[in-house]
Amino acid sequence: MPPSNHPSAIHNSVVKTEDTLLAYLLKSLNNQSRKSIKNYLKHGAVAVNGVSTTQFDQALKPGDAVSVGGAKAVSAKNALAKARVEIVYEDASLVVINKPPGLLSMATESCETDTAYFRLNEFLKQRTPSRPERIFIVHRLDQETSGLLLFAKTEAVKRSLQDNWESVGKIYQAVVEGSPEPPKGTVRSHLTESKSLKMFSGEKTRYSKEAITHYRLVQSRGPYALLEITLETGRKNQIRVHMADLGHPIVGDDKYGAKTNPARRLALHALRIVFEHPLTKKRMDFSVPLPPVLASLVGLHAKSVNAAPSTPVKH
């Protein structure tokens, strides 16, 4: 539960001597109980240099900025958790989340607030209301696709990532109907969007975009197979169209020809993303495991599905 005895205003301070976070907060918030301060940490309401942390023994050095967001930040963090949005990584430039199936990446005409963008943006604003942060959408996942979604904290970082998007390593896993032959290969086509907003492969035109998808069989059982999919391009519905082109549509994807839906969701998961940090130039490599409901379709336990696959990625 959120702490009941919360500060009415945000707490901001600058560290003057080396310390650990919990010890520093106990001294800085001397009107708060130890239990309340631990709750702020637990619920992600504490930020060091603008980055949320739950690590009570995090080392602090002189000049570090520490802020406590209070009840609104706790409430926003709880809203994230309720929506099953997990922050995988955050720094001053980027936020990487694990998006659940069923949640839109960004607003549509019919839905403006029940989105990963809105929920994450609200959390960041409430965490430090005196210095509100905002996020920028770098890419998106289909509503029923789970996995890694990347946001930028500045427009410059967003542009840098998008301008170099083809060099970003993007690996997905999908459970498909049947098992492809050969078990490893590449699908290339030119994708065009129809008037009904459905993508299809066809001849090259001035409206089409080339799409390249590599796939590898990981496991098959009965009517289903688990594929590891690496993208060279990032076109709308690219994986869904190319799996249908193979004759093995993604389970649950009735839009592109699937006949079955045992998991009651699209069986597509953004497993791994690898890129060069726009500012630090450091190699960033994140992965989240295939959800258990999808792993079970091919007889795997979630822990046995490798979240850092053997397929080499760029960088």
C-alpha positions as CSV (number, residue, x, y, z in Angstrom):
1,M,0.0,0.0,0.0
2,P,1.2,3.6,-0.6
3,P,2.4,5.4,2.5
4,S,-0.4,7.2,4.2
5,N,1.8,9.9,5.8
6,H,3.1,11.4,2.6
7,P,4.7,14.9,2.1
8,S,2.2,17.2,0.5
9,A,4.9,18.6,-1.8
10,I,7.7,17.1,-3.8
11,H,11.0,16.8,-2.0
12,N,14.1,17.9,-4.0
13,S,17.6,18.0,-2.7
14,V,21.2,17.8,-3.8
15,V,23.6,15.4,-2.1
16,K,26.5,17.2,-0.3
17,T,28.5,14.1,1.0
18,E,28.8,10.5,-0.1
19,D,26.0,8.3,1.3
20,T,23.6,5.5,0.5
21,L,20.1,6.3,-0.6
22,L,18.0,5.0,2.3
23,A,20.4,6.6,4.9
24,Y,20.2,9.9,3.0
25,L,16.4,9.8,2.8
26,L,16.1,9.0,6.5
27,K,18.1,12.1,7.3
28,S,16.4,14.3,4.6
29,L,12.9,13.3,5.4
30,N,13.2,13.3,9.2
31,N,9.5,13.9,9.5
32,Q,8.8,10.5,7.9
33,S,8.9,7.0,9.3
34,R,11.4,4.5,8.1
35,K,8.4,2.4,6.8
36,S,7.0,5.3,4.8
37,I,10.4,6.0,3.2
38,K,10.8,2.3,2.3
39,N,7.4,2.4,0.7
40,Y,8.4,5.4,-1.4
41,L,11.4,3.4,-2.7
42,K,9.3,0.3,-3.2
43,H,6.7,2.1,-5.3
44,G,9.3,3.9,-7.5
45,A,8.5,7.4,-6.1
46,V,12.2,8.1,-5.5
47,A,14.4,9.3,-8.3
48,V,18.2,9.9,-8.4
49,N,19.3,12.3,-11.2
50,G,15.9,12.0,-12.7
51,V,15.9,8.2,-12.9
52,S,13.5,6.2,-10.7
53,T,15.1,3.6,-8.4
54,T,14.0,1.1,-5.8
55,Q,17.5,0.3,-4.7
56,F,17.8,1.3,-1.0
57,D,21.6,0.9,-0.9
58,Q,22.3,2.9,-4.1
59,A,25.5,4.9,-3.6
60,L,25.2,8.6,-3.7
61,K,27.9,11.1,-4.5
62,P,28.1,14.9,-4.0
63,G,26.1,16.7,-6.6
64,D,23.5,13.9,-7.1
65,A,19.9,15.2,-7.3
66,V,17.4,13.2,-5.2
67,S,13.6,13.7,-5.4
68,V,10.6,12.1,-3.8
69,G,7.4,12.2,-5.7
70,G,4.9,11.6,-2.9
71,A,1.5,10.1,-3.3
72,K,0.8,11.1,-6.9
73,A,4.0,9.4,-8.0
74,V,3.0,6.3,-6.0
75,S,-0.4,6.3,-7.6
76,A,1.0,6.7,-11.1
77,K,3.5,3.8,-10.4
78,N,0.6,1.6,-9.2
79,A,-1.3,2.5,-12.4
80,L,1.7,1.3,-14.4
81,A,1.7,-2.0,-12.4
82,K,-2.0,-2.4,-12.8
83,A,-1.6,-2.1,-16.6
84,R,1.2,-4.7,-16.4
85,V,3.7,-2.2,-17.8
86,E,7.2,-3.0,-16.5
87,I,10.1,-0.5,-16.8
88,V,13.0,-2.6,-18.0
89,Y,15.6,0.2,-18.2
90,E,15.7,4.0,-17.7
91,D,18.3,6.7,-17.9
92,A,18.3,10.4,-18.6
93,S,17.7,9.8,-22.4
94,L,15.7,6.6,-22.7
95,V,13.0,4.4,-21.2
96,V,12.6,0.7,-22.2
97,I,9.4,-1.1,-21.1
98,N,7.9,-4.5,-21.4
99,K,4.5,-4.0,-22.9
100,P,1.7,-6.5,-22.2
101,P,-0.6,-7.8,-24.9
102,G,-3.9,-5.8,-25.2
103,L,-2.4,-2.4,-24.5
104,L,-2.0,0.1,-27.3
105,S,1.4,1.6,-27.8
106,M,0.0,5.1,-28.5
107,A,-3.4,6.9,-28.8
108,T,-5.9,6.2,-31.6
109,E,-9.1,8.2,-32.5
110,S,-11.1,5.8,-30.2
111,C,-8.6,5.5,-27.3
112,E,-6.4,8.3,-26.0
113,T,-5.5,7.3,-22.4
114,D,-5.4,3.5,-22.2
115,T,-2.0,3.3,-23.9
116,A,1.6,2.5,-22.9
117,Y,2.6,6.1,-23.9
118,F,0.0,7.8,-21.7
119,R,0.6,5.6,-18.6
120,L,4.3,6.0,-18.8
121,N,4.1,9.7,-19.5
122,E,1.8,10.2,-16.5
123,F,4.2,8.3,-14.2
124,L,7.2,10.4,-15.3
125,K,5.2,13.7,-14.8
126,Q,3.9,12.7,-11.4
127,R,7.3,11.5,-10.2
128,T,8.9,14.9,-10.4
129,P,6.0,17.4,-10.8
130,S,8.4,20.4,-10.2
131,R,10.5,19.2,-13.2
132,P,8.1,17.2,-15.2
133,E,9.5,14.9,-17.8
134,R,8.0,13.8,-21.1
135,I,8.6,11.0,-23.5
136,F,8.6,10.6,-27.3
137,I,7.5,7.5,-29.2
138,V,10.4,5.9,-31.1
139,H,8.5,2.9,-32.5
140,R,5.3,1.0,-31.8
141,L,4.1,-2.6,-31.3
142,D,0.7,-3.8,-32.4
143,Q,-1.9,-3.8,-29.6
144,E,-1.9,-7.6,-29.1
145,T,1.9,-7.9,-29.4
146,S,3.9,-8.1,-26.1
147,G,7.5,-7.2,-25.4
148,L,10.1,-4.5,-25.6
149,L,9.0,-0.9,-26.5
150,L,11.5,2.0,-26.6
151,F,10.8,5.6,-25.8
152,A,13.1,8.7,-25.9
153,K,13.1,11.5,-23.3
154,T,14.1,14.2,-25.8
155,E,13.2,14.9,-29.4
156,A,16.8,14.8,-30.4
157,V,17.3,11.3,-29.0
158,K,14.1,10.2,-30.7
159,R,15.3,11.5,-34.1
160,S,18.7,9.9,-33.7
161,L,17.1,6.5,-33.0
162,Q,14.6,6.7,-35.8
163,D,17.2,7.9,-38.3
164,N,19.2,4.8,-37.5
165,W,16.4,2.4,-37.0
166,E,17.5,0.0,-39.8
167,S,20.7,-0.6,-37.8
168,V,18.8,-1.5,-34.6
169,G,18.8,-5.3,-33.9
170,K,15.2,-6.4,-33.5
171,I,14.4,-10.0,-32.6
172,Y,10.9,-11.4,-32.1
173,Q,9.4,-14.8,-31.3
174,A,6.2,-16.0,-32.8
175,V,4.1,-19.2,-32.5
176,V,2.8,-20.1,-35.9
177,E,0.4,-22.6,-37.3
178,G,2.3,-25.5,-38.7
179,S,6.1,-25.8,-39.1
180,P,7.9,-24.1,-42.0
181,E,10.0,-25.9,-44.5
182,P,12.9,-25.1,-44.7
183,P,13.2,-24.5,-41.0
184,K,15.4,-21.5,-41.6
185,G,15.1,-18.8,-44.3
186,T,14.4,-15.3,-45.4
187,V,11.2,-13.7,-46.7
188,R,11.6,-10.6,-49.0
189,S,8.7,-8.7,-50.5
190,H,7.3,-5.2,-51.2
191,L,4.5,-4.3,-48.8
192,T,1.6,-2.0,-49.6
193,E,-1.3,-1.0,-47.5
194,S,-4.8,-1.5,-48.9
195,K,-7.7,0.9,-48.6
196,S,-9.0,-1.4,-45.8
197,L,-5.7,-0.7,-43.9
198,K,-4.5,-4.3,-44.4
199,M,-0.9,-4.8,-45.6
200,F,-0.1,-7.2,-48.4
201,S,2.9,-8.4,-50.4
202,G,3.0,-7.5,-54.1
203,E,5.0,-5.9,-56.9
204,K,7.3,-3.0,-56.3
205,T,5.4,0.3,-56.8
206,R,6.0,3.9,-55.8
207,Y,3.7,3.2,-52.8
208,S,5.3,0.0,-51.6
209,K,8.2,-0.5,-49.2
210,E,10.7,-3.4,-49.3
211,A,10.5,-5.7,-46.2
212,I,13.1,-8.3,-45.2
213,T,12.4,-10.9,-42.5
214,H,14.7,-13.8,-41.3
215,Y,13.2,-16.7,-39.4
216,R,14.6,-19.8,-37.6
217,L,12.7,-22.7,-36.1
218,V,13.2,-23.0,-32.4
219,Q,10.7,-25.7,-31.3
220,S,7.7,-27.4,-32.8
221,R,5.0,-29.5,-31.2
222,G,1.8,-30.8,-32.7
223,P,0.1,-28.1,-34.8
224,Y,2.4,-25.2,-33.7
225,A,6.0,-24.1,-34.1
226,L,8.0,-21.4,-32.3
227,L,10.1,-19.2,-34.6
228,E,12.8,-16.7,-33.8
229,I,12.4,-13.8,-36.2
230,T,15.0,-11.1,-37.0
231,L,14.0,-8.0,-38.9
232,E,16.1,-6.0,-41.3
233,T,13.3,-3.6,-41.9
234,G,10.5,-2.4,-39.7
235,R,7.4,-2.2,-41.8
236,K,3.8,-2.1,-40.5
237,N,2.6,-5.7,-39.8
238,Q,5.7,-7.0,-41.6
239,I,6.1,-10.2,-39.5
240,R,2.4,-11.0,-39.7
241,V,2.3,-10.6,-43.5
242,H,5.5,-12.6,-44.1
243,M,4.4,-15.5,-41.9
244,A,1.2,-15.6,-43.8
245,D,3.2,-15.5,-47.0
246,L,5.0,-18.6,-45.8
247,G,1.8,-20.4,-45.3
248,H,2.2,-20.3,-41.5
249,P,0.2,-17.5,-40.0
250,I,0.8,-16.4,-36.5
251,V,-1.5,-18.1,-34.0
252,G,-4.4,-15.8,-33.1
253,D,-3.9,-13.6,-36.2
254,D,-7.3,-14.0,-38.0
255,K,-6.6,-10.8,-39.9
256,Y,-3.8,-12.6,-41.8
257,G,-5.3,-16.1,-42.1
258,A,-4.9,-17.9,-38.7
259,K,-7.5,-20.5,-38.0
260,T,-6.7,-21.0,-34.3
261,N,-6.4,-18.8,-31.2
262,P,-5.7,-21.0,-28.1
263,A,-3.9,-18.2,-26.2
264,R,-6.7,-15.7,-26.9
265,R,-4.1,-13.2,-28.1
266,L,-1.7,-12.7,-31.1
267,A,1.2,-15.1,-30.4
268,L,3.9,-12.5,-31.2
269,H,6.5,-11.2,-28.8
270,A,9.2,-8.5,-29.1
271,L,12.0,-10.5,-27.5
272,R,15.1,-8.5,-27.8
273,I,16.4,-5.1,-29.0
274,V,20.0,-4.1,-29.5
275,F,21.2,-0.6,-30.4
276,E,23.8,2.0,-29.9
277,H,23.0,4.6,-27.2
278,P,22.6,7.9,-29.1
279,L,24.6,9.9,-26.5
280,T,27.0,7.5,-24.8
281,K,27.5,5.3,-27.9
282,K,27.4,2.3,-25.5
283,R,25.9,-1.0,-26.8
284,M,22.4,-1.4,-25.3
285,D,21.0,-4.9,-25.3
286,F,17.7,-5.8,-23.7
287,S,15.6,-8.9,-23.7
288,V,12.4,-10.2,-22.0
289,P,11.3,-13.9,-22.0
290,L,8.4,-15.2,-24.1
291,P,5.2,-15.2,-22.0
292,P,4.3,-18.6,-20.5
293,V,1.0,-18.8,-22.3
294,L,2.8,-18.7,-25.6
295,A,5.7,-21.0,-24.5
296,S,3.3,-23.7,-23.4
297,L,1.8,-23.9,-26.9
298,V,5.0,-25.6,-28.1
299,G,5.7,-27.6,-24.9
300,L,8.2,-25.2,-23.3
301,H,8.3,-23.7,-19.9
302,A,8.9,-19.9,-19.9
303,K,12.3,-20.3,-18.2
304,S,13.5,-22.7,-20.9
305,V,12.9,-20.2,-23.7
306,N,16.1,-18.3,-24.2
307,A,15.5,-14.6,-23.8
308,A,18.9,-13.8,-25.4
309,P,18.8,-16.0,-28.5
310,S,21.8,-17.3,-30.4
311,T,21.0,-15.3,-33.6
312,P,23.7,-12.6,-33.9
313,V,22.4,-9.0,-34.0
314,K,23.9,-5.9,-35.4
315,H,26.4,-3.8,-33.5
